[in-house]
Amino acid sequence: FGTTTITILVEDQDGLSVTETFTVNIDDIINPTVLTQNITIQLDANGQASIVPAMINNGSTDNCEIASYTLNNSSFNCSNVGSNTVILYVTDVKGNVASATATVMVEDMINPTVIAQDITVQLNSNGQATITPSQINNGSFDNCGIASLTLDYTQFTCANVGTNPVVLTVTDVNGNVSTASATVTIVDIINPVALAQNVTLALGANGQLVITPSTVNNGSYDNCSFTMAVSPNTFGPENIGDNTVVLVVTDASGNTHFTTATVTIIDTTLPVVTTQNVTISLDTNGQASITANQINNGSTDNTQIASMSVSPNNFTCANLGDNTVTLTVTDIYGNVGTNTAVVTVLDTTLPTIVAPIAINTTTNTGCTVTGLALGTPVTSDNCSVSSVTNNAPVVFPLGTTIVTWTIVDGSGNTVTATQNVTVTDIITPTITAPAALTISTNNGCFAVNTNLGTPVTSDNCSVASVTNNAPSSFPLGNTTVTWTVVDGSGNTATATQLVTVTDTTLPTIVAPIAINTTTNTGCTATGVVLGNPVTSDNCSVATVTNDAPVAFPLGSTTVTWTVVDGSGNTVTATQLVTVVDTTLPTIVAPIAINTTTNTGCTVTGLALGTPVTSDNCTVASVTNNAPVVFPLGTTIVTWTIVDGSGNTVTATQNVTVTDIITPTITAPAALTISTNNGCFAVNTNLGTPVTSDNCSVASVTNNAPSSFPLGNTTVTWTVVDGSGNTSTATQVVTVVDTSLPTIVAPFTIHTTTNTDCTTTGLFLGTPVTNDNCSVASVTNDAPVAFPLGSTTVTWTVVDGSGNTATATQIVTVTDATLPTVLTQAITVELDTNGQVSITAANVDNGSFDNCAVDTMSVSPSSFTCANIGVNTVTLTVTDVNGNVATNTALVTVVDLIDPTVITQNITITLDDYGDASITADMIDNGSFDNCGVASVTVNVIDFNCNDLGANTVILTVTDVNGNVSTGTATVTVISTAGDNDNDGMNDNCDDDDDNDGIIDEDDNCPFEYNPNQADNDNDGLGDVCDEDDDNDGVFDVFDNCPFVYNPGQEDRDNDGIGDVCDTIEINISDAVTPNGDGINDTWMIYNIENHPNNNVRVYSRWGDLVFEARNYQNEWDGHYKNYTQSLPDGGSYYYQIDLDGNGTVDYDGWLYISRK
């Protein structure tokens, strides 16, 4: 480069040369070729980045050499994020400069640094809390700058008490995002409010009562959830009266508040009276008594039973049977329960009866015996005999009748005795046959099942059977029937009856079946085959005829068939012959018709034409079903021809009507509506267009959109008639926006004062707003400081169209600070009425409140004897804002008053044993105490014969609290006992009341003089006192042998002397029943063993000797003269007894032998 001198030498062929010198200046004016490339760079942590030309150069060249590369901008920061144009300048060695641009994309790829902090948030009085991201952020930063901070959770409720993880999300200005976690601890430090109510409750049937917190709760509340407990919660009889309970309310966070209530326990449960029915027997005096304990069957009370009584409790003979008594149970609180029971009073002593002797007789009135004298039974009873009856019939039948005699005493006790009455019969029966009988055959030519009638029979006793020899089938003519009667004793008699059989049965006939036929000769039918009737007769058929005509006319003809049997009996039957005409007429309808509507959508006045008709006989009518008005389309007209016989034929004709008239339509009026779905109107009622057509409208449609936008929309309505003809009309729909925005205020807030009597810095929450388009603004009129009570905050939302809406939020500020209650213990004494009262001031020890104390009360404030000792009372302090706090104090109740003793003098009578006793209650005459008497005792309770006269006793009364008083009284002891032995000493004080030398405790009859102590039955009771000396269960006054044991009181001769004592008198059995049953198997002559020379004879009723014995030993069993042959069963026999064998008959009579 630069200037160069050049010399040119020119030499010819001849060697001649010439030189020329010149200067050449060489320079470079060509610019470099600049080639660039786009690059992307990232900002560093400080938000800075830089580049060098080499990063932009992409192979720039120069014809010579490049001297340098430079950039117009090599430093970048956060403001350059994005695309940046830079210029690369290339300078060659000659100073030629060229440039080109490139794009430098600056990126921020560094995430923000998130620094979070844990926080603790308190729930408000509504149980809610709200946080913001700034409360969690603890200095988060970014190289370029933070665009936003957000939290995944900002709202908390009672459900979130405790630790809650939240995520803080930090987004920088370039969209880089980082997160960090923090813990939000939700705490609830607001105490619940315990509200209680006094209640009165009754003990249950089991004497217990268990209450739950809800029993006394009166609307306790808390900002969150809470539980309640009440103590004490179990009560028994010892708690009757007022009881203070504490209601403790604890919320889920352990905040606690308590208050007290009075639970008044009462007992209103009646005792449960359980009774049992009892049965008692009257004693020998006709008296009986009961006690309450006998009727009681486990009566109970939920507390304690004080007393029981029963009424009535004394009974006599007038009370025999069931008596209702009432058991009354009273508990210690005066509740009275009653129940009834049945006391059954019985008299169980049986009367006695001996029936008259057995009787054998024969019939005297027909088959019976009447007017029979039975004799008189011997009866007695310990009280009274109510009735003596027997079941003897007025008329005794054949055989043996057992007459039962029944004695009933006044108490219904019944005893029976029996007497046998035997009746025999020997008279034959009589019979008169039924009258002669004429009957008709009923089975062919025979008569069967003939009712012959009933013969007249009689017998003095009874008819056993009546029979006859009648055949099962009676033939025609006369038959003699013999009747035979047999009575109950086998006696027979006969009589005859004449039976005559005749034939009166009609023959039978069934006519042939009815015939239906058609005319075959003019309007008649001839040559009709009628068929054959079915006939029968019990004997024979003589003739069968009918009255059918030769030619049957149209319609029904009745043919009568007649059958005559061999006996001339006649029967008829009928047959119906019906002739009909079945030939059809003919008809051809008029030709089809095509026409158009002329009256609305129909055609009227249309001429159809005339059909062509004919019939083999006559045409009765031609009709059609054409309408007066023909509708659109094809109508099929049916023509009907009917001939004289009702035969019918039809033909059809088509009538087609078409419509060419277009319909009309008038669109609904233009419509202005408001938006109802965002900024659109949907479900719009456009109205109904007015359409009409001469025929019918097939459809009416429009092109209205489903959603109408704001402004005007033209709707086109289209009507199509039934024939496809169409018309259109239009309607303009204008949409305007009149929808108000909506707003829901935040929840009602309950809070407590935090600045004097106000609340400041209160977070109200965020209202929920909405508008169909957009919300322009949301404001409220909340004060800076909220006073006590309720403040109404009005929230106002305004939408983009200026429509406004409001909602209110209540903020209630209360004073929740409880008063401080201070108490002191006191001691009080009961007065003479057993009562004492205190006031709140007595136990208050300087209680105070942060504001002012309004009222103080103490509960319980009244005490009785039931409160002796230490009692816990509750002092309740209420401040001017209604906050209530309580504390307990001890009130010691003491009783220092002695009981008052009131006595009475009494007189007592020694009992049968010379003893008497008293109780303190007998001396007490109304002693009392202000609290109650615990015990009343008397120093002497037992008296005897040595204490007759006046005796001084001391009554000691101790009250329930140990105070003691005494008083004296005089007990006069007397004796009202008799003096059995007149020795001047009352019997209950006399050791020997009958003065027989044997002291009472050893005397077997202490009030009857009996020095020998005779005791026939060795039962320890002397005979002079023993009502049953033989101890056989029968009192001596009723015992037929009082000194010999004979409980069965057997007296075979009914002489009033029992058999065990009656050892001399001869008693003869009047029956022998040798059947091996051990009863009367031999003929018994009682006491005959006392006459060893006796001679006994037995004769038949005809006077034949059948048995004889000397020194008879009661061994004869009814055999003939003691041989093996037995005498006839059921017979009566005459006997003679010679006791001494001297030929004199001492006893005679009849005996009866039966082996059944």
FIFIMAR-973622 format. One record per residue (C-alpha): residue in three letters; z, x, y. Coordinates in steps of 0.2 Angstrom, whole numbers, plus 5000, padded with zeros to 4 digits. Each point is the difference from the previous one (the first is absolute). Layout:
ALAZXY
...
//
This chain:
PHE500050005000
GLY499750065017
THR498650095009
THR498950124989
THR498650115006
ILE498550004989
THR498650135001
ILE498349964992
LEU498950144995
VAL498149964997
GLU498950134992
ASP498249984997
GLN499050074987
ASP499650145009
GLY501850045002
LEU500149955017
SER501649915004
VAL500849905014
THR501849955002
GLU500849865009
THR501949975002
PHE500849835004
THR501749924999
VAL500549864988
ASN501649905004
ILE500749914984
ASP501249855002
ASP500849864989
ILE499949835007
ILE500149904984
ASN501649894999
PRO501050014984
THR499849864987
VAL501749914999
LEU500549914984
THR501649914999
GLN501049904987
ASN501349865002
ILE501750044994
THR501749914997
ILE501650085005
GLN501949944998
LEU501350005013
ASP501550114996
ALA501849945000
ASN500150035019
GLY498549895002
GLN498850155004
ALA498450074992
SER498750135006
ILE498350064994
VAL498950155002
PRO498150015003
ALA499750064982
MET500749834994
ILE498649915010
ASN498650134997
ASN498949964986
GLY498850155000
SER499450015018
THR498650145002
ASP499250105013
ASN498450105000
CYS501050155005
GLU501849994998
ILE501449885004
ALA501350075012
SER501349875000
TYR500549824995
THR501149895011
LEU500749825000
ASN500349895015
ASN501649934991
SER501050094987
SER501749915001
PHE500449834995
ASN501649894999
CYS500549824996
SER499049935014
ASN498450074991
VAL500349914984
GLY498349944995
SER498350065004
ASN499750145013
THR498450075006
VAL500050195003
ILE498650125006
LEU499750164991
TYR499250135012
VAL499050154992
THR499650155012
ASP498850134993
VAL500050185005
LYS498849975014
GLY501149875008
ASN498949854994
VAL501249864997
ALA499749844989
SER501249864996
ALA500249864988
THR501349874997
ALA501149964984
THR501349874996
VAL501850054997
MET500949864991
VAL501950035004
GLU501149924987
ASP501949974999
MET500550014982
ILE501950035002
ASN501149864996
PRO501549955012
THR501750074996
VAL501149854996
ILE501950025003
ALA501049854995
GLN501949965002
ASP501149894990
ILE500949865010
THR501349864998
VAL499649835006
GLN501249855002
LEU499549834995
ASN500249875014
SER500949834999
ASN498449934992
GLY500150134986
GLN498450085008
ALA499650175007
THR498450085007
ILE499550185002
THR498650105009
PRO499150164995
SER500850095014
GLN501749974992
ILE499450094985
ASN498950145009
ASN501050165002
GLY498750105010
SER498449994990
PHE498550105008
ASP498250044998
ASN498850145007
CYS499049875009
GLY501149865003
ILE500849854991
ALA499149835002
SER501249894991
LEU501649994990
THR500249854987
LEU501349954988
ASP499749914983
TYR501649895003
THR500749955016
GLN500949844996
PHE501649994990
THR501249864994
CYS501649984990
ALA499050044984
ASN499750185007
VAL501950045002
GLY500150184994
THR498750145000
ASN498249965003
PRO498650134999
VAL498749985014
VAL498450105003
LEU499650075017
THR498150025002
VAL499450115014
THR498150005005
ASP499450135012
VAL498649965013
ASN498750064988
GLY500549894985
ASN501050134990
VAL501549914992
SER501650064993
THR501549914994
ALA501950044997
SER501449894992
ALA501649965008
THR501549894995
VAL500549855010
THR501849954995
ILE500349825004
VAL501849955003
ASP500849845003
ILE501650015010
ILE500249825005
ASN501549924992
PRO499749834992
VAL500949855008
ALA501249914988
LEU500349825004
ALA501249894989
GLN500649834998
ASN501649924994
VAL499849904984
THR501149884990
LEU499750014981
ALA500849924985
LEU500550094984
GLY498949974985
ALA500549914984
ASN500650174993
GLY501150035015
GLN498950145006
LEU498850015015
VAL498850145003
ILE499150015017
THR498550105005
PRO499650085017
SER498849855004
THR501549884998
VAL500850075017
ASN498450075008
ASN499549925016
GLY498450085004
SER500450195000
TYR498450105004
ASP499350175002
ASN498450085006
CYS499750054982
SER500649944984
PHE501849994995
THR501249964987
MET501749905001
ALA501650014991
VAL501549905001
SER501850044996
PRO501049934992
ASN498849894990
THR501049934986
PHE501449875002
GLY501249924989
PRO501449875001
GLU501150135009
ASN498750005014
ILE500149825005
GLY500149995019
ASP499250115013
ASN499350174994
THR499250135012
VAL498550084993
VAL498950145007
LEU498149985001
VAL499350185001
VAL498150015004
THR499250174996
ASP498250035004
ALA498850114990
SER500550155010
GLY501849994998
ASN500449925017
THR501549884998
HIS500849865009
PHE501349884994
THR500949845005
THR501349894992
ALA500049824995
THR501349884994
VAL499849934982
THR501149854998
ILE500349974981
ILE500449824995
ASP500349924983
THR499149834997
THR499750024982
LEU500949864990
PRO500950054984
VAL498949984985
VAL501049874990
THR499650014981
THR500849874989
GLN500149964982
ASN500249834991
VAL501649984990
THR500649884987
ILE501949954999
SER500949894989
LEU501449885006
ASP501750054994
THR501249884991
ASN500449925017
GLY498249965004
GLN500050145013
ALA499150165003
SER499850125015
ILE498950155005
THR500150155012
ALA498650075011
ASN499950154988
GLN499549894986
ILE498549945010
ASN499650165008
ASN498650104991
GLY499950165010
SER499849945018
THR499750145012
ASP499950035019
ASN499250145010
THR501750045007
GLN501549944992
ILE500649834993
ALA501649945008
SER500349844990
MET499449884987
SER500549824996
VAL499349864989
SER500149825003
PRO500449894991
ASN501150104988
ASN501049864991
PHE499349884987
THR500649854990
CYS499349884987
ALA499149925015
ASN499050165001
LEU499350004983
GLY498250075000
ASP499150105013
ASN500950035016
THR499250105015
VAL501250125008
THR499750115015
LEU500450195000
THR500350065018
VAL499950185004
THR500550075017
ASP499750185005
ILE501150105012
TYR498849965015
GLY500249814997
ASN498349974992
VAL500249864987
GLY498949984985
THR500149864988
ASN499349954983
THR500349874987
ALA500450004982
VAL500249874987
VAL501749984991
THR499949914984
VAL501649914995
LEU500149964982
ASP501149904988
THR499650074983
THR501349904989
LEU499149904987
PRO500549814996
THR500249954981
ILE499249864990
VAL500149944982
ALA498649884995
PRO500349844989
ILE499750014981
ALA498249984992
ILE499349834997
ASN498849944985
THR499149835003
THR498449904997
THR498749935012
ASN500549835008
THR498749985013
GLY498250044994
CYS500050194995
THR501650035010
VAL501849975002
THR500749935015
GLY501749955007
LEU500850154990
ALA501850045005
LEU500150195000
GLY501950025003
THR500850105014
PRO500150195002
VAL501650095004
THR499950095016
SER501050115012
ASP499950125015
ASN501150125009
CYS499549925017
SER499149844999
VAL498649924989
SER498549955010
SER499049914986
VAL499949974982
THR498349954994
ASN498950004984
ASN498250004997
ALA500149854987
PRO498549895001
VAL500249825002
VAL498949984984
PHE500350124986
PRO498550054990
LEU499850034982
GLY500850164993
THR501450105007
THR500350005019
ILE501150135007
VAL501049935015
THR500550135012
TRP501649965010
THR500150105016
ILE501650035010
VAL499850075018
ASP501550045011
GLY500050005019
SER499350185000
GLY498549964989
ASN500750094985
THR499349924985
VAL500549984982
THR499149904986
ALA500449934983
THR498949914988
GLN500149844989
ASN498749964986
VAL499349824999
THR498949974984
VAL498849844999
THR499049954985
ASP498549874998
ILE499349894986
ILE498849875008
THR498150004996
PRO498650005013
THR498749865005
ILE498150015004
THR498749885006
ALA498150064999
PRO498950005015
ALA498949845003
ALA498349994991
LEU498750105008
THR498149975004
ILE499150165005
SER498250075003
THR499250144991
ASN500150165010
ASN499350134987
GLY498449944992
CYS500349834991
PHE501950054999
ALA501550005011
VAL501050165002
ASN501550055010
THR500649825000
ASN501649965009
LEU500849884988
GLY501549965012
THR501850034997
PRO501149914987
VAL501649935006
THR501450084991
SER501950005002
ASP501550074991
ASN501849995004
CYS500050195001
SER498350085002
VAL498250004993
ALA499650164991
SER498149974998
VAL498749875001
THR498350024990
ASN498549914994
ASN498650014987
ALA498649975013
PRO498350094995
SER499350135013
SER498449905001
PHE500049814999
PRO498449924993
LEU499349835006
GLY501049864994
ASN501949974997
THR501250144995
THR501949974996
VAL501150145006
THR501850024993
TRP501450065012
THR501650084993
VAL501650035010
VAL501450124994
ASP501750015010
GLY501150155002
SER500949964984
GLY498449994989
ASN500049805000
THR498149945000
ALA499149845004
THR498149955001
ALA498849895009
THR498049975000
GLN498749995013
LEU498249944999
VAL498650105009
THR498249935003
VAL498650115005
THR498449935010
ASP498550095007
THR499849985019
THR499250175005
LEU498450005011
PRO498550104995
THR499450145012
ILE498450035008
VAL499350155012
ALA498449955008
PRO498550135001
ILE500150125015
ALA499349945016
ILE498150035002
ASN499150065016
THR498149984999
THR498549985012
THR498849855002
ASN498550004988
THR499349835003
GLY499949955018
CYS501750015007
THR500849974983
ALA500350104984
THR499649924983
GLY500250064982
VAL501750085005
VAL500950074984
LEU501949955003
GLY500750104985
ASN501349934988
PRO501949965004
VAL501450084989
THR501049864992
SER501549994988
ASP501349884993
ASN501550024990
CYS499249894987
SER498149975002
VAL498749975014
ALA499049834999
THR498750015014
VAL499550115016
THR498949935014
ASN499450035018
ASP499349905015
ALA498750135006
PRO498449935009
VAL498250054994
ALA499650085018
PHE501350095010
PRO499849985019
LEU500350145013
GLY501950035002
SER501449984987
THR500049884986
THR501649974990
VAL499749974981
THR501549924991
TRP500250044981
THR501149894989
VAL500850044983
VAL500849874989
ASP501150054984
GLY500249914984
SER501549905007
GLY499049945015
ASN500950125012
THR498850045014
VAL499950155012
THR498650045013
ALA499450165009
THR498850035014
GLN498550125003
LEU499250045016
VAL498150025002
THR499450075017
VAL498150005005
VAL499550115014
ASP498350055009
THR499750195001
THR498250025007
LEU500050105016
PRO499049955016
THR498850135009
ILE499950075017
VAL498950125011
ALA500850065016
PRO499050025017
ILE499250175004
ALA501150145008
ILE500250005020
ASN500050155012
THR500649965018
THR501050075015
THR501649955008
ASN499949865012
THR501849965003
GLY501150155003
CYS499950104984
THR499549854990
VAL498549884997
THR500349825001
GLY498949854997
LEU499050084987
ALA498849894989
LEU500250064982
GLY498649894992
THR500149894985
PRO500250054982
VAL499049934985
THR501149904987
SER499849904984
ASP501049934985
ASN499749924984
CYS501049855005
THR500649995019
VAL500550125013
ALA501749965007
SER500050125015
VAL499250165008
THR501250105011
ASN500150185007
ASN501350115007
ALA499150065016
PRO501250035015
VAL499749925016
VAL500050175008
PHE499150144991
PRO500850185004
LEU499150165001
GLY499250064984
THR499549914984
THR500849844996
ILE499649934982
VAL499949815001
THR500449924983
TRP499149834996
THR500849894987
ILE499349854991
VAL501149884989
ASP499249874989
GLY500849834995
SER501050084986
GLY500750145010
ASN498950144994
THR499750135013
VAL498750135005
THR500050125015
ALA498650105009
THR500250125015
GLN499150035017
ASN500350165011
VAL500249985019
THR499950175009
VAL500750015018
THR499750165011
ASP500850055017
ILE499050105014
ILE501149975015
THR500950165007
PRO501950005003
THR500950025018
ILE501450115005
THR501150035016
ALA501050165000
PRO501949995004
ALA500550035018
ALA500150185007
LEU501750074995
THR501250125008
ILE501350084989
SER501350135000
THR500150164989
ASN501049974985
ASN499650164989
GLY500250165011
CYS498649985014
PHE499149884989
ALA500149814996
VAL499949964982
ASN500249834990
THR499249925015
ASN499849814999
LEU498349985008
GLY500049814999
THR498849894991
PRO498249975005
VAL499449825001
THR498649984987
SER499049854994
ASP498649964988
ASN499149854995
CYS500550054982
SER501350134998
VAL500650175007
ALA499950134986
SER500850145009
VAL500650065018
THR500250185002
ASN500350135015
ASN499850185002
ALA501750035008
PRO500850174997
SER501750014990
SER500750095016
PHE499549955017
PRO500150155013
LEU500549985018
GLY498749915010
ASN498649884996
THR499349974983
THR498549884997
VAL500249904983
THR498549924993
TRP500349844989
THR498749954987
VAL499949824992
VAL499049974984
ASP499749834993
GLY499949954982
SER498150025001
GLY500050175007
ASN499649955018
THR501050125013
SER500650005018
THR501050125011
ALA501250005015
THR501150145008
GLN501850025006
VAL500750135011
VAL501750074995
THR501050105013
VAL501550114995
VAL501450055012
ASP501650104996
THR501649905004
SER501150074986
LEU501750065006
PRO500750174994
THR501549994989
ILE501650095001
VAL501550024989
ALA501550075008
PRO501150134991
PHE501449944990
THR501649935008
ILE501250145003
HIS501949994998
THR500850155007
THR501750055007
THR500550075017
ASN499750185004
THR500250015019
ASP501549905006
CYS499649824996
THR498150034999
THR498850094989
THR498850125007
GLY498650114992
LEU499649864988
PHE498450024990
LEU499249824999
GLY498750044987
THR498149965002
PRO499349835000
VAL498649964989
THR498449945010
ASN498349944996
ASP498549935008
ASN498349944993
CYS499250125012
SER501250135008
VAL501750025007
ALA500150065019
SER501850025002
VAL501849974993
THR501550005011
ASN501849935000
ASP501449965012
ALA501550094992
PRO501450065011
VAL500650185000
ALA501749944995
PHE500449864989
PRO501649905004
LEU501149924987
GLY499349844992
SER498249964996
THR498650065011
THR498249934998
VAL498650135002
THR498349935003
TRP498550094994
THR498349975008
VAL498350044992
VAL498449995010
ASP498350004991
GLY498350075007
SER499649825006
GLY501649985010
ASN500849884987
THR501850034999
ALA501449964987
THR501950035000
ALA501350024987
THR501950025002
GLN501250124992
ILE501949975000
VAL501150155003
THR501949964997
VAL501350125005
THR501749984993
ASP501750095001
ALA500450064983
THR501650105004
LEU501549934990
PRO501749995008
THR501350124994
VAL501449914991
LEU501850074999
THR501449924990
GLN501950024996
ALA501049944985
ILE501449865003
THR501349914991
VAL500449815002
GLU501349884992
LEU499649834993
ASP500949855009
THR500949864991
ASN498449924997
GLY499350154991
GLN498850045013
VAL499650135014
SER498550035011
ILE499450155010
THR498850035014
ALA498650135002
ALA501150095013
ASN501450034987
VAL498950114990
ASP498850075014
ASN500450185005
GLY498850035014
SER498349954994
PHE498650035013
ASP498149995002
ASN498750105009
CYS499649845011
ALA501549884999
VAL500949914987
ASP499749815000
THR501149934986
MET501350064987
SER500549904985
VAL501050044984
SER499849924983
PRO501049944991
SER501249965014
SER501149884991
PHE501150054985
THR501049904987
CYS501150044985
ALA498450044991
ASN499850155011
ILE501750094997
GLY499750185000
VAL498750115008
ASN498449915006
THR498550075007
VAL499349915016
THR498450035009
LEU500050025019
THR498349955006
VAL499450065018
THR498549935008
ASP499250085015
VAL499149915014
ASN498450024992
GLY500549934983
ASN500350164991
VAL501449984987
ALA501150134993
THR501449994988
ASN501550104994
THR501449954988
ALA501950015003
LEU501549974988
VAL501149855003
THR501650004990
VAL500749834997
VAL501849984995
ASP501149854995
LEU501850025004
ILE500649824998
ASP501149944986
PRO499549844990
THR501049845003
VAL500949944985
ILE500349814997
THR500949944985
GLN500449834992
ASN501449954988
ILE499449934983
THR500749924985
ILE499350044982
THR500349924984
LEU500450104984
ASP498649974986
ASP500449954982
TYR500550174996
GLY501350015014
ASP498950125010
ALA499149995017
SER499150115011
ILE499450015018
THR498750095010
ALA500050075018
ASP498849865005
MET501349874996
ILE501350085012
ASP498750045013
ASN499849865013
GLY498650075011
SER500450185003
PHE498750085011
ASP499450165008
ASN498950055014
CYS498950094988
GLY500349934983
VAL501349994987
ALA499750134986
SER501449954988
VAL501449874999
THR501450044987
VAL501649924995
ASN501550114993
VAL500449874986
ILE498749904990
ASP500849954984
PHE501549884998
ASN500949924984
CYS501549894996
ASN501150135008
ASP499249985017
LEU500349815001
GLY500449965019
ALA499650095016
ASN499350184999
THR499550115016
VAL498450094999
ILE499150125012
LEU498249985005
THR499250165005
VAL498350005010
THR498950155002
ASP498549995011
VAL498450094997
ASN500550155011
GLY501750034991
ASN501149915013
VAL501449914990
SER501249855004
THR501249914989
GLY500849824999
THR501249914989
ALA499949834991
THR501149904988
VAL499349964982
THR501049854992
VAL499850004981
ILE500249834991
SER499749934983
THR499349834996
ALA500150024981
GLY500949874990
ASP501550024990
ASN499449964982
ASP501750024992
ASN501049945015
ASP501150155000
GLY499950025019
MET498750144999
ASN498249985005
ASP498950024985
ASN499050145008
CYS501650105002
ASP500849944983
ASP499750114985
ASP500349854988
ASP499249855007
ASP500349884985
ASN501750074997
ASP499750024981
GLY500750174999
ILE498350095000
ILE499550095016
ASP498449945007
GLU499050164997
ASP500449984981
ASP499949814999
ASN498449924993
CYS500349855010
PRO501150055015
PHE500249835008
GLU500349904984
TYR501750014990
ASN499550084984
PRO501350124993
ASN499150004983
GLN498350065008
ALA499049904988
ASP498150065000
ASN499049914986
ASP498450105003
ASN500850165006
ASP499050015016
GLY501550055010
LEU500249835008
GLY501449904994
ASP499649834992
VAL500949905013
CYS498850085013
ASP498550014989
GLU498649875002
ASP499150064984
ASP501450044987
ASP498750044986
ASN498950105012
ASP498449924993
GLY499349965018
VAL500549825000
PHE501549945011
ASP501449934990
VAL499849835009
PHE498349994993
ASP500350104984
ASN500049884984
CYS501150144992
PRO500850105014
PHE501050124989
VAL498650054988
TYR498550095005
ASN498549884999
PRO498750045014
GLY498849884992
GLN501249855001
GLU499349934983
ASP500749824997
ARG498949934986
ASP500949835001
ASN500149995019
ASP501949964999
GLY500450125014
ILE500850134988
GLY499050154997
ASP499650044982
VAL501050164999
CYS501549895004
ASP499549844991
THR500450054982
ILE500749834994
GLU498849875005
ILE498549974988
ASN498350025009
ILE498449954990
SER498350075004
ASP498749865000
ALA498550114996
VAL499550134987
THR498550125004
PRO499850114985
ASN498650115007
GLY500950174999
ASP500250025019
GLY501950014998
ILE500349845009
ASN500649854990
ASP499350074984
THR501449914991
TRP500949845003
MET501650045010
ILE501649914999
TYR501250095012
ASN501850034995
ILE499749924982
GLU500750164993
ASN501749935005
HIS499749874987
PRO499750084983
ASN500149844990
ASN498549925010
ASN498649904992
VAL498350005009
ARG498649884995
VAL498249985007
TYR498949854997
SER498149965004
ARG499749855011
TRP499749904984
GLY501750044994
ASP499650144987
LEU501350144999
VAL499150165004
PHE501550125002
GLU501850014995
ALA501350145002
ARG501950024998
ASN500850135011
TYR498450015010
GLN499850175009
ASN498649965012
GLU498750074988
TRP498849864997
ASP498250035006
GLY499249834997
HIS499550034981
TYR500049854988
LYS501750004992
ASN500050195003
TYR498550024989
THR498550105005
GLN499149845005
SER500149975019
LEU500349835007
PRO498649935010
ASP499750075018
GLY500449895015
GLY501149884991
SER501749925005
TYR501450004987
TYR501749915000
TYR501650104996
GLN501849964995
ILE501450135002
ASP501749984990
LEU501150135008
ASP501549994987
GLY499049954985
ASN501049844998
GLY498549885001
THR500249955018
VAL498450045011
ASP500750085015
TYR498350035009
ASP498249934997
GLY498450005009
TRP498250065000
LEU499250175000
TYR498250065002
ILE499150144990
SER498550095009
ARG499350174995
LYS498950015016
//
